């Protein structure tokens, strides 16, 4: 077939509207869109929680928006699909530019096969430098039909795959349902939350910080007089991104608690964590840079979020220790 387009594929609505209680994470939004096109039941809270993106915090020393995509793609992206309950095909030329042409041809073949079986591949940088999905192809015109995280549809030439602004090929394709049990998925997500908090996931430090120390960096970069290079243009994005993630963490923990007191207490702590960036988002959404008194107060809110998250992580550790003792 020289042309095929998956009809009625729409960007995950909750992500596109950027509602306060929903998800800014473009990869998870893309995954939800792809699974939705497969007639799979989509739950954004579940996808954020099981992938552990609900528990991640990524901060750059000048609030560069690149922080949200600075993590080990080759590990965390396929794992997010596996944690959603599906096998995964992942193609990348990450740090291997000498094989870029070969990988691009491999990716094109697998993208076309995925579309033919009704699965939109998740692809980096198709219209904007973030994740979106490919929903069709035209062999004669040599173009892909794409749907960006903005919800906009457009055509992209085959030769631009992995060669746009960022020049990184990253294609993630959900496969058949996997055999991971609900219990295994939950335990993996909680272990990942602890590993992230303790900075055991890859991160190019010190310019970027993740885990609990990221809260300290975030507070410092918005506090007056600490960093004159801070990019306040993205201050609302930072706050909204992490607020929405922690809202998902709170809901996910309540969903999986099943009466366990440690998980219920963890959920309560993450509700507190989520409440702290909300005024940060509100202020920066209204103005580029609030006055100094407000900035000091917002930095204190971020430090308060860290303390609540520290308590939440300790409850998760206790829960995991109890489970391991029972095994």
TIMAR-886993 format. One record per residue (C-alpha): z, x, y; residue in three letters; residue number from 1. Coordinates in steps of 0.5 Angstrom, whole numbers. Layout:
N
<rec <Z; X; Y>; "ala"; NUM>,
...
This chain:
327
<rec <0; 0; 0>; "unk"; 1>,
<rec <-2; 3; 7>; "unk"; 2>,
<rec <3; -1; 11>; "unk"; 3>,
<rec <9; -5; 10>; "unk"; 4>,
<rec <15; -7; 14>; "unk"; 5>,
<rec <21; -10; 12>; "unk"; 6>,
<rec <22; -17; 16>; "unk"; 7>,
<rec <28; -20; 20>; "unk"; 8>,
<rec <32; -14; 20>; "unk"; 9>,
<rec <36; -14; 26>; "unk"; 10>,
<rec <41; -9; 28>; "unk"; 11>,
<rec <48; -10; 26>; "unk"; 12>,
<rec <50; -15; 31>; "unk"; 13>,
<rec <57; -13; 32>; "unk"; 14>,
<rec <55; -6; 34>; "unk"; 15>,
<rec <50; -8; 38>; "unk"; 16>,
<rec <54; -12; 43>; "unk"; 17>,
<rec <60; -7; 43>; "unk"; 18>,
<rec <65; -12; 43>; "unk"; 19>,
<rec <72; -9; 44>; "unk"; 20>,
<rec <74; -11; 37>; "unk"; 21>,
<rec <68; -8; 34>; "unk"; 22>,
<rec <64; -1; 32>; "unk"; 23>,
<rec <61; 4; 36>; "unk"; 24>,
<rec <60; 9; 31>; "unk"; 25>,
<rec <52; 9; 30>; "unk"; 26>,
<rec <52; 12; 23>; "unk"; 27>,
<rec <56; 6; 20>; "unk"; 28>,
<rec <52; 1; 24>; "unk"; 29>,
<rec <46; 4; 21>; "unk"; 30>,
<rec <49; 3; 14>; "unk"; 31>,
<rec <51; -4; 15>; "unk"; 32>,
<rec <44; -6; 18>; "unk"; 33>,
<rec <41; -2; 12>; "unk"; 34>,
<rec <46; -6; 7>; "unk"; 35>,
<rec <45; -12; 10>; "unk"; 36>,
<rec <37; -12; 9>; "unk"; 37>,
<rec <39; -11; 2>; "unk"; 38>,
<rec <42; -18; 2>; "unk"; 39>,
<rec <49; -14; 1>; "unk"; 40>,
<rec <55; -17; 4>; "unk"; 41>,
<rec <57; -13; 10>; "unk"; 42>,
<rec <64; -12; 13>; "unk"; 43>,
<rec <64; -7; 18>; "unk"; 44>,
<rec <72; -6; 18>; "unk"; 45>,
<rec <71; -4; 10>; "unk"; 46>,
<rec <65; 1; 12>; "unk"; 47>,
<rec <69; 4; 17>; "unk"; 48>,
<rec <76; 4; 13>; "unk"; 49>,
<rec <73; 7; 6>; "unk"; 50>,
<rec <68; 12; 10>; "unk"; 51>,
<rec <75; 14; 14>; "unk"; 52>,
<rec <71; 14; 20>; "unk"; 53>,
<rec <76; 9; 22>; "unk"; 54>,
<rec <81; 15; 22>; "unk"; 55>,
<rec <77; 20; 25>; "unk"; 56>,
<rec <78; 23; 32>; "unk"; 57>,
<rec <73; 28; 35>; "unk"; 58>,
<rec <73; 31; 42>; "unk"; 59>,
<rec <70; 36; 46>; "unk"; 60>,
<rec <73; 40; 52>; "unk"; 61>,
<rec <69; 37; 57>; "unk"; 62>,
<rec <68; 31; 54>; "unk"; 63>,
<rec <61; 32; 52>; "unk"; 64>,
<rec <58; 26; 48>; "unk"; 65>,
<rec <56; 30; 42>; "unk"; 66>,
<rec <63; 31; 40>; "unk"; 67>,
<rec <62; 24; 36>; "unk"; 68>,
<rec <56; 27; 31>; "unk"; 69>,
<rec <59; 34; 31>; "unk"; 70>,
<rec <62; 34; 23>; "unk"; 71>,
<rec <59; 36; 17>; "unk"; 72>,
<rec <53; 31; 16>; "unk"; 73>,
<rec <52; 34; 9>; "unk"; 74>,
<rec <59; 32; 6>; "unk"; 75>,
<rec <61; 26; 10>; "unk"; 76>,
<rec <54; 22; 11>; "unk"; 77>,
<rec <53; 21; 3>; "unk"; 78>,
<rec <60; 20; 2>; "unk"; 79>,
<rec <60; 14; 7>; "unk"; 80>,
<rec <55; 11; 3>; "unk"; 81>,
<rec <58; 13; -4>; "unk"; 82>,
<rec <65; 10; -1>; "unk"; 83>,
<rec <61; 3; 1>; "unk"; 84>,
<rec <60; 3; -7>; "unk"; 85>,
<rec <52; 5; -7>; "unk"; 86>,
<rec <49; 12; -10>; "unk"; 87>,
<rec <46; 16; -4>; "unk"; 88>,
<rec <40; 20; -3>; "unk"; 89>,
<rec <40; 25; 3>; "unk"; 90>,
<rec <35; 30; 5>; "unk"; 91>,
<rec <36; 35; 11>; "unk"; 92>,
<rec <34; 41; 14>; "unk"; 93>,
<rec <41; 43; 17>; "unk"; 94>,
<rec <41; 50; 18>; "unk"; 95>,
<rec <35; 51; 14>; "unk"; 96>,
<rec <29; 51; 19>; "unk"; 97>,
<rec <25; 55; 14>; "unk"; 98>,
<rec <24; 49; 10>; "unk"; 99>,
<rec <24; 44; 15>; "unk"; 100>,
<rec <16; 42; 14>; "unk"; 101>,
<rec <18; 42; 6>; "unk"; 102>,
<rec <24; 37; 7>; "unk"; 103>,
<rec <20; 33; 12>; "unk"; 104>,
<rec <15; 31; 7>; "unk"; 105>,
<rec <20; 30; 2>; "unk"; 106>,
<rec <23; 25; 7>; "unk"; 107>,
<rec <17; 22; 8>; "unk"; 108>,
<rec <16; 20; 1>; "unk"; 109>,
<rec <23; 18; 0>; "unk"; 110>,
<rec <23; 14; 6>; "unk"; 111>,
<rec <16; 10; 4>; "unk"; 112>,
<rec <19; 9; -3>; "unk"; 113>,
<rec <26; 6; 0>; "unk"; 114>,
<rec <22; 1; 4>; "unk"; 115>,
<rec <18; -1; -2>; "unk"; 116>,
<rec <24; -3; -5>; "unk"; 117>,
<rec <27; -6; 1>; "unk"; 118>,
<rec <32; -1; 3>; "unk"; 119>,
<rec <32; 1; 11>; "unk"; 120>,
<rec <33; 9; 11>; "unk"; 121>,
<rec <38; 11; 16>; "unk"; 122>,
<rec <35; 17; 20>; "unk"; 123>,
<rec <38; 21; 26>; "unk"; 124>,
<rec <34; 21; 33>; "unk"; 125>,
<rec <29; 16; 32>; "unk"; 126>,
<rec <29; 13; 39>; "unk"; 127>,
<rec <35; 16; 42>; "unk"; 128>,
<rec <39; 22; 39>; "unk"; 129>,
<rec <44; 18; 35>; "unk"; 130>,
<rec <43; 14; 28>; "unk"; 131>,
<rec <38; 8; 27>; "unk"; 132>,
<rec <34; 6; 21>; "unk"; 133>,
<rec <27; 6; 19>; "unk"; 134>,
<rec <24; -1; 17>; "unk"; 135>,
<rec <17; 0; 16>; "unk"; 136>,
<rec <11; 5; 16>; "unk"; 137>,
<rec <3; 5; 17>; "unk"; 138>,
<rec <0; 10; 13>; "unk"; 139>,
<rec <-7; 10; 17>; "unk"; 140>,
<rec <-3; 10; 24>; "unk"; 141>,
<rec <2; 15; 21>; "unk"; 142>,
<rec <8; 12; 24>; "unk"; 143>,
<rec <14; 9; 22>; "unk"; 144>,
<rec <17; 2; 25>; "unk"; 145>,
<rec <24; 4; 27>; "unk"; 146>,
<rec <30; 0; 30>; "unk"; 147>,
<rec <35; 4; 34>; "unk"; 148>,
<rec <43; 3; 35>; "unk"; 149>,
<rec <41; 0; 42>; "unk"; 150>,
<rec <38; -5; 38>; "unk"; 151>,
<rec <31; -4; 40>; "unk"; 152>,
<rec <25; -3; 36>; "unk"; 153>,
<rec <19; 2; 37>; "unk"; 154>,
<rec <14; 6; 33>; "unk"; 155>,
<rec <15; 13; 32>; "unk"; 156>,
<rec <9; 18; 29>; "unk"; 157>,
<rec <11; 21; 22>; "unk"; 158>,
<rec <11; 28; 25>; "unk"; 159>,
<rec <16; 27; 30>; "unk"; 160>,
<rec <21; 26; 24>; "unk"; 161>,
<rec <27; 31; 25>; "unk"; 162>,
<rec <23; 34; 31>; "unk"; 163>,
<rec <25; 30; 37>; "unk"; 164>,
<rec <31; 32; 42>; "unk"; 165>,
<rec <35; 35; 37>; "unk"; 166>,
<rec <30; 37; 32>; "unk"; 167>,
<rec <35; 36; 26>; "unk"; 168>,
<rec <32; 32; 20>; "unk"; 169>,
<rec <37; 28; 17>; "unk"; 170>,
<rec <35; 22; 12>; "unk"; 171>,
<rec <41; 18; 8>; "unk"; 172>,
<rec <38; 12; 3>; "unk"; 173>,
<rec <43; 8; 0>; "unk"; 174>,
<rec <41; 7; -8>; "unk"; 175>,
<rec <44; 3; -14>; "unk"; 176>,
<rec <51; 0; -14>; "unk"; 177>,
<rec <56; 6; -16>; "unk"; 178>,
<rec <61; 6; -21>; "unk"; 179>,
<rec <67; 7; -16>; "unk"; 180>,
<rec <73; 2; -17>; "unk"; 181>,
<rec <76; -1; -11>; "unk"; 182>,
<rec <82; 3; -12>; "unk"; 183>,
<rec <79; 10; -13>; "unk"; 184>,
<rec <75; 8; -6>; "unk"; 185>,
<rec <82; 6; -3>; "unk"; 186>,
<rec <85; 13; -5>; "unk"; 187>,
<rec <79; 17; -3>; "unk"; 188>,
<rec <79; 14; 4>; "unk"; 189>,
<rec <87; 15; 5>; "unk"; 190>,
<rec <86; 22; 3>; "unk"; 191>,
<rec <80; 23; 8>; "unk"; 192>,
<rec <85; 21; 13>; "unk"; 193>,
<rec <90; 26; 12>; "unk"; 194>,
<rec <85; 31; 11>; "unk"; 195>,
<rec <82; 30; 18>; "unk"; 196>,
<rec <89; 29; 21>; "unk"; 197>,
<rec <91; 36; 19>; "unk"; 198>,
<rec <84; 39; 21>; "unk"; 199>,
<rec <82; 40; 14>; "unk"; 200>,
<rec <75; 38; 15>; "unk"; 201>,
<rec <69; 42; 18>; "unk"; 202>,
<rec <69; 43; 26>; "unk"; 203>,
<rec <66; 48; 31>; "unk"; 204>,
<rec <73; 50; 34>; "unk"; 205>,
<rec <76; 51; 40>; "unk"; 206>,
<rec <70; 48; 44>; "unk"; 207>,
<rec <71; 41; 39>; "unk"; 208>,
<rec <78; 39; 36>; "unk"; 209>,
<rec <79; 34; 31>; "unk"; 210>,
<rec <85; 31; 28>; "unk"; 211>,
<rec <92; 30; 31>; "unk"; 212>,
<rec <90; 36; 36>; "unk"; 213>,
<rec <84; 32; 39>; "unk"; 214>,
<rec <89; 28; 42>; "unk"; 215>,
<rec <92; 34; 46>; "unk"; 216>,
<rec <85; 36; 48>; "unk"; 217>,
<rec <83; 29; 50>; "unk"; 218>,
<rec <89; 28; 54>; "unk"; 219>,
<rec <88; 35; 58>; "unk"; 220>,
<rec <81; 34; 60>; "unk"; 221>,
<rec <82; 28; 63>; "unk"; 222>,
<rec <89; 30; 67>; "unk"; 223>,
<rec <87; 32; 74>; "unk"; 224>,
<rec <87; 40; 75>; "unk"; 225>,
<rec <86; 42; 68>; "unk"; 226>,
<rec <79; 42; 67>; "unk"; 227>,
<rec <74; 42; 73>; "unk"; 228>,
<rec <68; 41; 68>; "unk"; 229>,
<rec <70; 35; 65>; "unk"; 230>,
<rec <64; 30; 64>; "unk"; 231>,
<rec <67; 23; 67>; "unk"; 232>,
<rec <61; 20; 66>; "unk"; 233>,
<rec <62; 19; 58>; "unk"; 234>,
<rec <70; 18; 59>; "unk"; 235>,
<rec <69; 10; 58>; "unk"; 236>,
<rec <65; 12; 51>; "unk"; 237>,
<rec <70; 17; 49>; "unk"; 238>,
<rec <76; 11; 50>; "unk"; 239>,
<rec <71; 6; 47>; "unk"; 240>,
<rec <69; 10; 41>; "unk"; 241>,
<rec <76; 11; 39>; "unk"; 242>,
<rec <79; 5; 41>; "unk"; 243>,
<rec <74; 1; 36>; "unk"; 244>,
<rec <75; 6; 31>; "unk"; 245>,
<rec <83; 5; 31>; "unk"; 246>,
<rec <82; -3; 31>; "unk"; 247>,
<rec <78; -2; 25>; "unk"; 248>,
<rec <84; 3; 22>; "unk"; 249>,
<rec <89; -3; 23>; "unk"; 250>,
<rec <85; -8; 20>; "unk"; 251>,
<rec <83; -4; 14>; "unk"; 252>,
<rec <90; -2; 13>; "unk"; 253>,
<rec <93; -9; 13>; "unk"; 254>,
<rec <87; -11; 8>; "unk"; 255>,
<rec <89; -6; 3>; "unk"; 256>,
<rec <96; -6; 4>; "unk"; 257>,
<rec <97; -11; -2>; "unk"; 258>,
<rec <105; -12; 0>; "unk"; 259>,
<rec <106; -4; 0>; "unk"; 260>,
<rec <111; -3; 6>; "unk"; 261>,
<rec <108; 4; 7>; "unk"; 262>,
<rec <101; 2; 8>; "unk"; 263>,
<rec <104; -4; 12>; "unk"; 264>,
<rec <108; 0; 17>; "unk"; 265>,
<rec <102; 5; 17>; "unk"; 266>,
<rec <98; -1; 20>; "unk"; 267>,
<rec <103; -3; 25>; "unk"; 268>,
<rec <103; 5; 27>; "unk"; 269>,
<rec <95; 4; 28>; "unk"; 270>,
<rec <95; -2; 32>; "unk"; 271>,
<rec <100; 2; 37>; "unk"; 272>,
<rec <95; 8; 37>; "unk"; 273>,
<rec <89; 3; 38>; "unk"; 274>,
<rec <93; 0; 44>; "unk"; 275>,
<rec <93; 6; 48>; "unk"; 276>,
<rec <86; 8; 49>; "unk"; 277>,
<rec <85; 1; 51>; "unk"; 278>,
<rec <87; 2; 58>; "unk"; 279>,
<rec <83; 8; 59>; "unk"; 280>,
<rec <77; 4; 57>; "unk"; 281>,
<rec <78; -1; 62>; "unk"; 282>,
<rec <79; 4; 68>; "unk"; 283>,
<rec <73; 8; 66>; "unk"; 284>,
<rec <69; 2; 65>; "unk"; 285>,
<rec <70; 0; 72>; "unk"; 286>,
<rec <70; 7; 76>; "unk"; 287>,
<rec <67; 14; 74>; "unk"; 288>,
<rec <74; 17; 76>; "unk"; 289>,
<rec <80; 13; 77>; "unk"; 290>,
<rec <85; 17; 82>; "unk"; 291>,
<rec <90; 22; 80>; "unk"; 292>,
<rec <96; 18; 79>; "unk"; 293>,
<rec <92; 13; 74>; "unk"; 294>,
<rec <89; 19; 71>; "unk"; 295>,
<rec <96; 22; 69>; "unk"; 296>,
<rec <98; 15; 66>; "unk"; 297>,
<rec <92; 15; 62>; "unk"; 298>,
<rec <93; 22; 59>; "unk"; 299>,
<rec <100; 20; 57>; "unk"; 300>,
<rec <97; 14; 54>; "unk"; 301>,
<rec <93; 18; 50>; "unk"; 302>,
<rec <99; 23; 48>; "unk"; 303>,
<rec <103; 16; 46>; "unk"; 304>,
<rec <97; 15; 41>; "unk"; 305>,
<rec <98; 22; 38>; "unk"; 306>,
<rec <105; 20; 36>; "unk"; 307>,
<rec <104; 14; 33>; "unk"; 308>,
<rec <98; 17; 29>; "unk"; 309>,
<rec <103; 22; 27>; "unk"; 310>,
<rec <108; 17; 24>; "unk"; 311>,
<rec <102; 13; 21>; "unk"; 312>,
<rec <99; 19; 17>; "unk"; 313>,
<rec <106; 21; 15>; "unk"; 314>,
<rec <107; 14; 12>; "unk"; 315>,
<rec <100; 15; 8>; "unk"; 316>,
<rec <103; 21; 5>; "unk"; 317>,
<rec <109; 18; 3>; "unk"; 318>,
<rec <104; 12; 0>; "unk"; 319>,
<rec <100; 17; -4>; "unk"; 320>,
<rec <106; 21; -6>; "unk"; 321>,
<rec <108; 15; -10>; "unk"; 322>,
<rec <101; 13; -13>; "unk"; 323>,
<rec <101; 20; -15>; "unk"; 324>,
<rec <108; 20; -19>; "unk"; 325>,
<rec <106; 13; -22>; "unk"; 326>,
<rec <100; 16; -25>; "unk"; 327>,
